[in-house]
């Protein structure tokens, strides 16, 4: 059984700091430009205006993606992942002047692999842990996928950022992951010749493309970035101390597997085998540890449904497709990770996927009462190290087909006097389209002034508590009643039915019904003469008598519109009011007469609409207005000689 190593993750994303002022004497200013200071510059594949390029030999992993192995560790939830076919060569990192100068910090210039026919690969002595650049870790979902399948050390790529200049150094560097790879011993690796040659060159030449020749024609190189046009990818990782640049050697020297010398001037696996003399003589501790990787393109993608739907308790089958972008046939696993779980369960093992082909896969899901999410994923470490992992999975929501309950109340509108007891008929049921028994909460409420109050409910003669689920068979209908008392204001009786053990119903439109209770009112009217009787002088030709008409509410309910009609000798007149319970309004009605007599004035007052009236006898009233005209005074007989006249 292979041993398992655990490594903590180093999470140093977006570190904001300035580079420590590192000013090695790498070149000199003369006449406004750099002068050539390193004779090895003549070997540069691309010489740029006689600029000095700083060269150091750094390790480059050449990875066969189909050599990945995956082995579960017995008695644990973890697995070992390791590569069986990895070659290591010494490439040359050509760096622009001022890479450590804040004014000109633009990262690496290029990475080249010199052709060295005499190079002999150092013999490999077994697997060892190495930080392997892994751009897939940039994607958070892909990282979760990887960590859920197996635990391996993940080291984020540090970012050195100068906010004053908006410059990111080594912006294209990627995170790295600890993997076991076959390596020579440290001493054998340091003694290995530079570059690539012989059978190793023939193995990897198809991925490097055409070589380039140095400026002086003395050396042939493969430009590593050219692998992107040849069906491969190039990535690099830097071991950088985010706090103190002068401690970079410690990251390179003290990081497992300890393949660097633990001194600022030492050489080793991560910092490189040979550095340009002027760089070595200045501040090698400021040089970050480096590891590069070239990997042939390989990728698997998963396609499938985003939703699986069935009745609770059913086992539903769904079809997925694994799509290969690999040059070779591969066998992989499909796993499932339910929401809240920590480890993938293998649902389909050793699925054979042809090179650049497709393979169908059918998986079954148990439908439950509540929806849940399952991530279905291609095993990220089964026989192939992929280039990308953000397309390895599909998130599937397993949803139950909901039951279809309904409820009705009858009648939907009633009128009642305050305090009157009312009973409504209730019908509740489960539609026959749902094939199995299901429970629901059946509840009734009396809504008064916007507040819900539980109401008395029975079904099939049995009282039903609001929190007591009632079971229905498919197609079953239950009859019942709900009883309430009318209030002084208009109210609503609401009945509801909600399935339990699921948050869904097939049709929510009929899961609620309501009845309106309109409260009756008592409007009354009184009519009486303003004077009783009116007296008209014997010499007057006309008089204007009148009556008082009072409209009032005998109840204490909410405001309603009231219409008053008064009719008499002056013809009908109409008045409109809004009266609340207990309120009243008084108006006058006048008419003109020319003599004595008796006249009747009548009035009617009704709520609007009129059928809101609860007591009809006092909605109309009348009064008699009496006018008495005095007789003129008597004239009598005249005395002789005496005569007089009285005017009106």
C-alpha positions as CSV (number, residue, x, y, z in Angstrom):
1,X,0.0,0.0,0.0
2,X,1.3,3.4,-1.0
3,X,1.9,5.9,1.8
4,X,-0.3,8.9,2.0
5,X,1.2,12.4,2.5
6,X,-0.9,15.3,3.7
7,X,0.1,18.9,3.0
8,X,-1.5,22.1,4.1
9,X,-2.7,24.4,1.4
10,X,-0.9,27.7,1.0
11,X,-3.6,30.3,0.1
12,X,-1.9,33.5,-0.8
13,X,-4.1,35.0,-3.5
14,X,-3.7,38.6,-4.6
15,X,-1.0,39.5,-2.2
16,X,-0.4,43.3,-2.3
17,X,3.2,44.3,-1.7
18,X,6.2,46.0,-3.3
19,X,9.2,44.0,-4.2
20,X,12.1,44.6,-1.9
21,X,14.6,46.8,-3.6
22,X,16.9,44.2,-5.2
23,X,19.5,45.8,-7.3
24,X,22.0,43.2,-8.5
25,X,24.8,44.6,-10.7
26,X,23.4,42.8,-13.7
27,X,23.9,45.5,-16.3
28,X,25.0,49.1,-16.5
29,X,23.5,52.2,-18.0
30,X,25.5,53.8,-20.7
31,X,24.1,56.4,-23.1
32,X,20.6,55.7,-22.2
33,X,20.6,52.0,-22.8
34,X,21.8,48.7,-21.5
35,X,25.2,47.5,-22.5
36,X,26.1,43.8,-23.0
37,X,27.6,42.5,-19.9
38,X,27.2,38.7,-20.0
39,X,29.2,37.0,-22.8
40,X,26.6,34.2,-22.8
41,X,24.1,36.6,-24.2
42,X,25.4,35.6,-27.6
43,X,23.7,32.3,-27.1
44,X,20.3,33.9,-26.8
45,X,17.7,32.6,-29.2
46,X,16.3,36.1,-29.6
47,X,18.8,38.9,-29.1
48,X,17.0,42.2,-28.6
49,X,19.0,45.4,-29.2
50,X,22.0,44.0,-27.5
51,X,20.2,43.7,-24.2
52,X,21.7,41.5,-21.6
53,X,19.5,38.5,-20.9
54,X,20.0,36.8,-17.5
55,X,20.0,33.0,-17.8
56,X,19.5,30.3,-15.3
57,X,18.8,26.7,-15.7
58,X,15.5,25.6,-14.2
59,X,13.6,22.3,-14.0
60,X,10.9,21.5,-16.6
61,X,8.6,18.6,-16.2
62,X,7.5,16.8,-19.4
63,X,4.3,15.0,-18.5
64,X,2.5,12.2,-20.2
65,X,-1.1,12.9,-19.1
66,X,-2.1,9.2,-19.6
67,X,0.3,8.0,-17.0
68,X,-1.8,9.3,-14.1
69,X,-2.7,6.6,-11.5
70,X,-5.2,6.8,-8.7
71,X,-5.3,4.5,-5.7
72,X,-7.5,4.6,-2.7
73,X,-5.8,4.4,0.7
74,X,-7.3,1.6,2.7
75,X,-9.2,2.6,5.8
76,X,-9.4,6.3,4.8
77,X,-11.6,8.4,2.6
78,X,-8.5,9.6,0.7
79,X,-6.6,8.4,-2.4
80,X,-3.1,8.7,-3.7
81,X,-2.5,10.2,-7.1
82,X,0.8,9.8,-8.9
83,X,2.3,10.0,-12.4
84,X,4.3,7.1,-13.9
85,X,5.7,8.8,-17.0
86,X,7.4,12.2,-16.3
87,X,10.7,13.3,-17.7
88,X,12.7,16.2,-16.1
89,X,15.1,18.4,-18.2
90,X,17.0,21.5,-17.5
91,X,15.6,24.4,-19.5
92,X,17.0,27.9,-19.7
93,X,15.0,30.8,-18.3
94,X,15.9,33.9,-20.2
95,X,14.9,36.9,-18.1
96,X,14.6,40.6,-19.1
97,X,16.8,43.1,-17.4
98,X,15.2,44.7,-14.4
99,X,13.0,41.7,-13.5
100,X,13.6,42.7,-9.9
101,X,13.4,46.4,-10.6
102,X,10.1,48.0,-9.7
103,X,10.2,50.3,-12.7
104,X,10.5,47.5,-15.3
105,X,8.9,44.5,-13.6
106,X,7.2,42.7,-16.5
107,X,7.9,39.0,-15.7
108,X,9.8,36.4,-17.6
109,X,11.0,36.8,-21.1
110,X,10.9,33.2,-22.3
111,X,11.8,29.6,-21.5
112,X,13.9,27.6,-23.9
113,X,15.1,24.0,-24.0
114,X,18.6,23.7,-25.6
115,X,19.2,20.7,-27.9
116,X,22.0,18.7,-26.4
117,X,22.8,15.5,-28.3
118,X,25.1,14.4,-25.5
119,X,22.5,14.8,-22.8
120,X,21.7,11.5,-20.9
121,X,18.7,11.5,-18.6
122,X,19.6,10.7,-15.0
123,X,18.2,7.4,-13.9
124,X,15.0,7.6,-11.9
125,X,15.0,6.3,-8.4
126,X,11.3,6.1,-7.6
127,X,8.4,8.4,-7.0
128,X,8.8,11.6,-5.0
129,X,6.6,14.5,-4.2
130,X,6.9,17.6,-6.4
131,X,4.9,20.7,-6.9
132,X,3.4,20.4,-10.4
133,X,2.0,23.5,-12.0
134,X,-1.7,23.1,-12.4
135,X,-3.8,25.9,-13.9
136,X,-7.1,24.0,-13.3
137,X,-6.8,25.1,-9.6
138,X,-7.6,28.6,-10.6
139,X,-11.2,27.6,-11.0
140,X,-12.9,27.4,-7.6
141,X,-15.4,24.7,-8.7
142,X,-12.6,22.7,-10.3
143,X,-10.5,22.9,-7.1
144,X,-13.5,21.7,-5.1
145,X,-13.9,18.8,-7.5
146,X,-10.3,17.8,-7.1
147,X,-10.3,18.1,-3.3
148,X,-13.5,16.2,-3.0
149,X,-12.1,13.2,-4.9
150,X,-8.8,13.2,-3.2
151,X,-6.7,15.3,-0.8
152,X,-3.5,16.6,-2.1
153,X,-1.5,19.7,-1.2
154,X,-2.5,22.8,-3.1
155,X,-0.2,25.8,-3.3
156,X,-1.7,28.9,-4.8
157,X,0.4,31.1,-7.0
158,X,1.5,34.3,-5.3
159,X,0.9,37.6,-7.0
160,X,3.4,40.5,-6.4
161,X,1.5,43.7,-7.2
162,X,2.6,47.3,-7.2
163,X,-0.6,49.3,-6.9
164,X,1.2,52.6,-7.8
165,X,2.1,51.3,-11.2
166,X,-0.7,48.8,-11.8
167,X,1.8,46.1,-12.7
168,X,1.4,42.4,-11.8
169,X,4.6,40.4,-11.8
170,X,4.5,36.9,-13.2
171,X,0.8,37.3,-14.0
172,X,0.7,34.1,-16.1
173,X,2.1,31.9,-13.4
174,X,-0.3,29.3,-12.1
175,X,-1.0,27.4,-8.8
176,X,0.6,24.1,-8.2
177,X,-0.4,20.8,-6.6
178,X,1.7,18.2,-4.9
179,X,2.0,15.0,-7.0
180,X,4.2,12.0,-6.8
181,X,6.4,11.7,-9.9
182,X,9.3,9.5,-10.9
183,X,12.5,11.5,-10.2
184,X,16.3,10.9,-10.1
185,X,18.1,11.5,-6.9
186,X,19.0,15.1,-6.2
187,X,22.7,14.7,-6.9
188,X,22.0,12.7,-10.1
189,X,19.5,15.4,-11.3
190,X,22.0,18.2,-10.6
191,X,24.6,16.3,-12.6
192,X,22.2,15.7,-15.6
193,X,23.2,17.6,-18.7
194,X,21.4,20.7,-19.8
195,X,18.6,20.5,-22.3
196,X,17.2,17.5,-24.2
197,X,18.7,15.1,-26.7
198,X,18.6,11.5,-28.0
199,X,15.5,9.4,-27.5
200,X,14.1,11.9,-25.1
201,X,14.2,14.6,-27.7
202,X,12.4,12.3,-30.2
203,X,9.7,11.5,-27.7
204,X,8.9,15.2,-27.0
205,X,9.9,16.9,-30.3
206,X,6.3,16.6,-31.8
207,X,5.1,18.9,-29.0
208,X,7.8,21.5,-29.2
209,X,7.5,22.2,-32.9
210,X,10.3,23.6,-35.0
211,X,13.5,24.6,-33.2
212,X,15.1,28.1,-33.2
213,X,18.7,29.0,-33.6
214,X,20.6,31.3,-31.3
215,X,21.9,34.6,-32.5
216,X,25.4,33.3,-33.1
217,X,24.2,30.0,-34.6
218,X,26.0,28.0,-31.9
219,X,22.9,26.5,-30.2
220,X,19.6,25.1,-31.2
221,X,16.6,25.6,-28.9
222,X,13.0,24.6,-28.5
223,X,10.9,27.6,-27.5
224,X,8.6,26.2,-24.8
225,X,5.7,28.5,-25.5
226,X,5.4,27.0,-29.0
227,X,3.9,23.8,-27.5
228,X,0.5,25.6,-27.5
229,X,0.5,25.2,-31.3
230,X,1.5,21.5,-31.1
231,X,-1.3,20.1,-29.0
232,X,0.3,20.7,-25.5
233,X,0.2,23.2,-22.8
234,X,2.9,25.1,-20.9
235,X,2.5,26.2,-17.3
236,X,4.9,27.4,-14.6
237,X,4.7,28.0,-10.8
238,X,6.9,30.3,-8.7
239,X,7.7,29.7,-5.0
240,X,7.6,33.2,-3.7
241,X,7.6,34.5,-0.1
242,X,4.8,37.1,0.0
243,X,6.5,38.9,2.9
244,X,10.2,39.0,2.4
245,X,11.8,38.5,-1.1
246,X,15.1,37.7,0.6
247,X,13.5,34.5,2.0
248,X,12.7,33.1,-1.4
249,X,15.6,30.6,-1.0
250,X,13.8,29.2,2.0
251,X,10.7,28.4,0.1
252,X,12.8,26.7,-2.5
253,X,15.2,25.0,-0.1
254,X,12.9,24.0,2.7
255,X,9.8,23.0,0.8
256,X,9.3,19.3,0.6
257,X,11.0,17.2,-0.9
258,X,14.0,19.3,0.2
259,X,15.7,19.3,-3.2
260,X,17.4,22.7,-2.7
261,X,20.3,23.6,-0.5
262,X,19.0,25.3,2.7
263,X,21.4,28.3,2.2
264,X,20.9,31.6,0.3
265,X,23.7,30.7,-2.1
266,X,22.8,27.0,-2.7
267,X,21.5,25.5,-5.9
268,X,18.8,22.9,-6.2
269,X,15.8,21.6,-8.0
270,X,13.5,24.6,-7.7
271,X,16.0,27.5,-7.9
272,X,17.9,26.0,-10.7
273,X,21.1,24.2,-11.6
274,X,23.3,27.0,-13.1
275,X,22.8,30.8,-12.9
276,X,24.5,33.6,-14.8
277,X,27.6,34.5,-12.8
278,X,26.6,38.1,-12.3
279,X,23.2,37.0,-10.9
280,X,24.9,34.4,-8.7
281,X,27.3,37.0,-7.3
282,X,24.6,39.5,-6.4
283,X,21.6,38.2,-4.5
284,X,20.6,34.7,-5.3
285,X,18.3,34.6,-2.3
286,X,16.0,37.1,-4.1
287,X,15.5,34.6,-7.0
288,X,12.1,32.7,-6.7
289,X,12.0,29.0,-6.9
290,X,10.7,27.9,-10.3
291,X,9.0,24.8,-11.7
292,X,7.7,24.5,-15.3
293,X,5.5,21.8,-16.9
294,X,4.8,20.8,-20.5
295,X,1.8,18.4,-20.8
296,X,0.2,16.9,-23.9
297,X,-3.4,18.1,-24.2
298,X,-5.9,15.8,-22.7
299,X,-9.4,16.6,-21.6
300,X,-12.7,14.9,-20.7
301,X,-16.0,16.7,-20.6
302,X,-19.4,15.6,-19.1
303,X,-22.8,16.5,-20.5
304,X,-26.1,15.6,-18.9
305,X,-29.4,16.8,-17.7
306,X,-29.6,19.6,-15.1
307,X,-32.8,18.1,-13.6
308,X,-34.2,14.7,-12.9
309,X,-37.9,14.5,-12.0
310,X,-40.1,11.7,-10.7
311,X,-42.6,10.7,-8.1
312,X,-41.3,10.4,-4.5
313,X,-39.9,6.9,-3.9
314,X,-39.2,6.3,-7.6
315,X,-35.8,5.5,-9.0
316,X,-35.3,7.5,-12.1
317,X,-32.6,6.9,-14.8
318,X,-30.8,9.7,-16.5
319,X,-28.3,9.5,-19.4
320,X,-25.0,11.4,-19.4
321,X,-22.3,11.6,-22.0
322,X,-18.5,11.6,-21.5
323,X,-16.8,13.5,-24.4
324,X,-13.1,12.8,-24.9
325,X,-10.6,15.3,-26.3
326,X,-7.8,12.8,-25.6
327,X,-5.4,11.3,-28.2
328,X,-5.8,7.9,-26.6
329,X,-8.6,5.7,-25.3
330,X,-9.2,6.1,-21.6
331,X,-11.1,4.4,-18.9
332,X,-12.6,6.6,-16.3
333,X,-15.2,6.6,-13.4
334,X,-18.3,8.6,-12.9
335,X,-19.0,9.6,-9.3
336,X,-21.7,11.4,-7.4
337,X,-21.5,13.9,-4.6
338,X,-24.7,14.8,-2.9
339,X,-25.1,18.2,-1.4
340,X,-23.6,18.3,2.1
341,X,-21.5,15.2,1.7
342,X,-17.7,15.2,1.7
343,X,-16.7,12.3,-0.6
344,X,-17.6,11.2,-4.1
345,X,-19.2,7.8,-4.4
346,X,-18.3,5.9,-7.6
347,X,-21.5,5.4,-9.5
348,X,-20.0,3.8,-12.6
349,X,-16.5,2.4,-12.8
350,X,-14.1,1.9,-15.7
351,X,-16.2,3.6,-18.4
352,X,-14.4,3.1,-21.7
353,X,-14.1,6.3,-23.7
354,X,-12.6,6.2,-27.2
355,X,-10.0,8.7,-28.3
356,X,-11.7,11.9,-29.4
357,X,-15.1,10.1,-29.1
358,X,-18.1,9.9,-26.8
359,X,-19.4,7.3,-24.3
360,X,-22.9,7.3,-22.9
361,X,-23.5,6.5,-19.2
362,X,-26.8,5.9,-17.4
363,X,-27.2,6.6,-13.7
364,X,-30.1,6.2,-11.4
365,X,-31.4,8.6,-8.8
366,X,-33.8,8.0,-5.9
367,X,-36.5,10.7,-5.9
368,X,-37.3,12.0,-2.4
369,X,-40.0,14.2,-1.0
370,X,-37.7,17.3,-1.1
371,X,-35.5,18.4,-4.0
372,X,-31.8,17.8,-3.6
373,X,-28.7,18.5,-5.7
374,X,-26.1,15.9,-6.8
375,X,-22.9,16.7,-8.6
376,X,-22.1,14.1,-11.2
377,X,-18.4,14.2,-12.2
378,X,-15.8,12.4,-14.2
379,X,-13.0,11.2,-11.8
380,X,-10.4,13.9,-12.2
381,X,-7.5,11.4,-11.6
382,X,-8.6,8.2,-13.3
383,X,-5.9,7.4,-15.9
384,X,-5.5,10.9,-17.3
385,X,-4.3,14.2,-16.1
386,X,-6.6,16.7,-17.7
387,X,-5.9,20.2,-18.9
388,X,-9.1,21.6,-17.6
389,X,-11.6,20.4,-14.9
390,X,-14.3,23.0,-15.0
391,X,-16.2,20.9,-17.5
392,X,-15.9,17.6,-15.7
393,X,-19.1,17.8,-13.8
394,X,-22.8,18.5,-14.1
395,X,-25.0,19.6,-11.2
396,X,-28.3,17.7,-11.2
397,X,-31.3,18.7,-9.2
398,X,-33.4,15.7,-8.3
399,X,-37.0,16.9,-7.9
400,X,-40.1,15.1,-6.9
401,X,-43.2,15.5,-9.0
402,X,-45.5,17.2,-6.5
403,X,-48.9,16.0,-5.4
404,X,-51.9,18.0,-6.6
405,X,-54.2,19.0,-3.7
406,X,-57.2,21.3,-3.9
407,X,-59.7,22.9,-1.6
408,X,-63.1,24.7,-2.0
409,X,-65.4,26.7,0.3
410,X,-69.1,27.4,-0.3
411,X,-70.8,29.9,-0.4
412,X,-68.2,32.5,-1.4
413,X,-70.3,35.5,-0.2
414,X,-72.7,35.9,2.8
415,X,-74.2,38.8,4.6
416,X,-74.7,38.6,8.4
417,X,-75.4,40.7,11.5
418,X,-72.6,41.1,14.0
419,X,-72.3,38.1,16.3
420,X,-74.3,35.8,13.9
421,X,-72.8,32.3,13.7
422,X,-72.0,31.2,10.1
423,X,-71.2,27.8,8.8
424,X,-69.5,27.2,5.4
425,X,-69.1,23.9,3.5
426,X,-65.5,22.8,2.8
427,X,-64.3,20.3,0.2
428,X,-60.7,19.1,0.1
429,X,-59.1,16.5,-2.0
430,X,-56.0,14.9,-3.8
431,X,-56.4,14.7,-7.6
432,X,-56.2,11.2,-9.1
433,X,-53.2,12.1,-11.3
434,X,-50.9,11.6,-8.2
435,X,-50.4,7.9,-7.9
436,X,-49.8,7.4,-4.2
437,X,-51.2,8.5,-0.8
438,X,-50.0,11.8,0.5
439,X,-50.6,14.0,3.6
440,X,-51.5,17.6,3.7
441,X,-52.2,20.3,6.3
442,X,-55.8,21.5,6.0
443,X,-56.4,24.8,7.8
444,X,-59.1,27.4,8.1
445,X,-58.7,31.1,9.1
446,X,-61.0,34.0,9.9
447,X,-59.3,37.1,8.7
448,X,-60.4,40.2,10.7
449,X,-58.8,43.6,10.0
450,X,-55.9,41.8,8.1
451,X,-55.1,39.4,11.0
452,X,-55.6,35.6,10.5
453,X,-57.3,33.8,13.4
454,X,-57.6,30.0,13.3
455,X,-61.2,28.9,12.6
456,X,-63.0,25.7,13.7
457,X,-62.7,23.1,10.9
458,X,-64.0,19.5,10.5
459,X,-63.4,17.0,7.7
460,X,-65.7,14.0,7.4
461,X,-67.1,14.9,10.8
462,X,-63.7,14.8,12.6
463,X,-62.2,18.1,14.0
464,X,-58.9,19.0,12.3
465,X,-56.1,20.8,14.1
466,X,-54.0,23.3,12.1
467,X,-50.8,21.2,12.7
468,X,-52.4,17.8,12.2
469,X,-51.6,16.3,8.7
470,X,-54.5,14.6,7.0
471,X,-53.8,11.7,4.6
472,X,-55.5,11.5,1.2
473,X,-55.7,8.6,-1.2
474,X,-55.3,9.3,-4.9
475,X,-58.6,10.8,-6.0
476,X,-60.0,11.0,-2.5
477,X,-62.2,13.9,-1.5
478,X,-63.2,14.9,2.0
479,X,-66.2,17.0,3.0
480,X,-66.3,19.3,6.0
481,X,-67.4,22.6,7.6
482,X,-65.8,25.7,9.0
483,X,-67.7,27.8,11.5
484,X,-67.1,31.5,12.4
485,X,-69.0,34.5,13.9
486,X,-69.7,37.6,12.0
487,X,-67.9,40.7,13.2
488,X,-68.8,44.4,13.2
489,X,-66.7,44.8,10.1
490,X,-66.5,42.8,6.9
491,X,-64.2,39.8,7.2
492,X,-62.9,36.9,5.1
493,X,-62.9,33.1,5.8
494,X,-59.8,31.5,4.2
495,X,-59.2,27.7,3.7
496,X,-55.9,26.3,2.7
497,X,-54.4,22.9,1.9
498,X,-50.6,22.4,1.8
499,X,-48.8,19.1,1.1
500,X,-46.3,18.0,3.8
501,X,-42.8,16.6,3.2
502,X,-42.5,18.6,0.0
503,X,-42.5,22.3,-0.7
504,X,-44.3,22.0,-4.0
505,X,-47.8,21.4,-5.3
506,X,-48.5,20.7,-9.0
507,X,-51.0,23.5,-9.1
508,X,-51.0,26.2,-6.4
509,X,-54.0,28.0,-7.9
510,X,-56.5,25.8,-6.2
511,X,-54.8,25.3,-2.8
512,X,-56.6,28.2,-1.4
513,X,-60.2,29.5,-1.4
514,X,-62.0,32.2,0.5
515,X,-65.5,33.5,1.4
516,X,-66.4,37.1,2.0
517,X,-68.6,38.0,5.0
518,X,-70.3,41.4,4.6
519,X,-71.7,42.8,7.9
520,X,-75.2,44.2,7.8
521,X,-75.9,47.7,9.1
522,X,-78.9,49.4,10.7
523,X,-79.7,52.8,9.1
524,X,-82.7,54.8,10.4
525,X,-84.4,58.1,9.6
526,X,-86.6,60.5,11.6
527,X,-88.6,63.5,10.4
528,X,-90.2,66.2,12.5
529,X,-91.4,69.8,11.9
530,X,-89.1,72.6,12.7
531,X,-92.2,74.3,14.3
532,X,-95.4,72.7,15.3
533,X,-97.6,74.4,14.2
534,X,-96.6,77.2,12.0
535,X,-98.8,80.4,12.4
536,X,-99.3,82.6,9.4
537,X,-100.7,86.2,10.0
538,X,-104.1,87.0,8.4
539,X,-102.5,89.7,6.3
540,X,-99.5,87.5,5.0
541,X,-99.6,86.2,1.5
542,X,-97.1,83.2,1.9
543,X,-95.0,81.3,4.5
544,X,-92.0,78.9,4.3
545,X,-92.3,76.0,6.8
546,X,-89.8,73.1,7.0
547,X,-88.8,69.9,8.7
548,X,-85.7,68.4,10.2
549,X,-84.6,65.0,8.8
550,X,-82.1,63.0,10.8
551,X,-80.3,60.0,9.4
552,X,-78.4,57.9,11.9
553,X,-76.6,54.5,12.3
554,X,-78.0,52.3,15.1
555,X,-75.1,49.9,14.8
556,X,-71.4,50.3,15.4
557,X,-69.8,48.9,12.3
558,X,-67.5,50.3,9.7
559,X,-68.4,53.4,7.6
560,X,-70.9,52.9,4.7
561,X,-72.4,55.2,2.1
562,X,-76.0,56.3,2.9
563,X,-78.5,57.8,0.5
564,X,-81.4,59.9,1.9
565,X,-84.4,60.9,-0.2
566,X,-86.9,63.5,1.1
567,X,-90.1,64.2,-0.7
568,X,-92.8,66.8,0.0
569,X,-94.6,69.9,-1.4
570,X,-91.3,71.2,-2.8
571,X,-90.6,68.0,-4.7
572,X,-88.0,65.2,-4.0
573,X,-84.5,66.0,-2.8
574,X,-81.6,63.6,-2.5
575,X,-78.6,63.7,0.0
576,X,-75.5,61.4,0.1
577,X,-73.5,60.7,3.2
578,X,-70.9,58.4,4.6
579,X,-71.8,57.3,8.1
580,X,-69.7,55.2,10.5
581,X,-71.4,53.2,13.2
582,X,-73.1,55.5,15.8
583,X,-72.9,58.6,13.6
584,X,-75.8,60.8,12.4
585,X,-76.5,63.7,10.0
586,X,-79.4,66.2,10.1
587,X,-80.7,68.2,7.1
588,X,-83.7,70.5,6.6
589,X,-86.4,70.5,4.0
590,X,-88.4,73.6,3.2
591,X,-91.4,74.5,1.1
592,X,-93.7,77.5,0.5
593,X,-97.4,77.8,1.2
594,X,-99.9,80.7,0.7
595,X,-102.4,79.7,3.2
596,X,-103.2,77.4,6.2
597,X,-103.3,73.7,6.0
598,X,-101.5,70.4,6.6
599,X,-98.7,69.0,4.4
600,X,-96.8,65.7,4.7
601,X,-93.1,65.3,4.2
602,X,-91.6,61.8,3.9
603,X,-88.0,60.5,3.9
604,X,-86.2,57.3,3.2
605,X,-82.6,56.4,4.1
606,X,-80.7,53.3,2.9
607,X,-77.2,52.0,3.0
608,X,-75.5,51.6,-0.4
609,X,-76.1,48.9,-1.5
610,X,-79.5,48.7,0.0
611,X,-79.3,45.0,0.8
612,X,-76.9,45.8,3.6
613,X,-79.8,47.0,5.7
614,X,-80.6,44.7,8.6
615,X,-83.8,46.3,10.0
616,X,-86.3,47.8,7.5
617,X,-89.1,49.3,9.6
618,X,-87.2,52.5,10.5
619,X,-85.6,53.2,7.1
620,X,-88.6,55.5,6.2
621,X,-90.5,58.1,8.2
622,X,-92.8,61.1,7.6
623,X,-94.1,64.1,9.4
624,X,-97.1,66.4,9.0
625,X,-96.4,70.1,8.9
626,X,-99.4,72.2,10.0
627,X,-99.8,75.9,9.1
628,X,-102.5,78.0,10.8
629,X,-103.5,81.3,9.2
630,X,-105.0,83.8,11.5
631,X,-108.4,85.4,10.7
632,X,-108.5,89.2,10.0
633,X,-109.9,91.3,12.9
634,X,-113.7,92.0,12.8
635,X,-114.8,95.4,11.3
636,X,-118.3,95.9,13.2
637,X,-121.0,98.7,12.5
638,X,-120.0,102.4,12.0
639,X,-120.9,105.3,14.3
640,X,-122.3,108.2,12.5
641,X,-119.8,110.9,11.9
642,X,-116.9,108.6,12.9
643,X,-114.9,106.9,10.2
644,X,-111.4,105.3,10.2
645,X,-109.4,102.7,8.2
646,X,-106.7,100.4,9.3
647,X,-104.2,99.3,6.8
648,X,-102.7,95.9,6.4
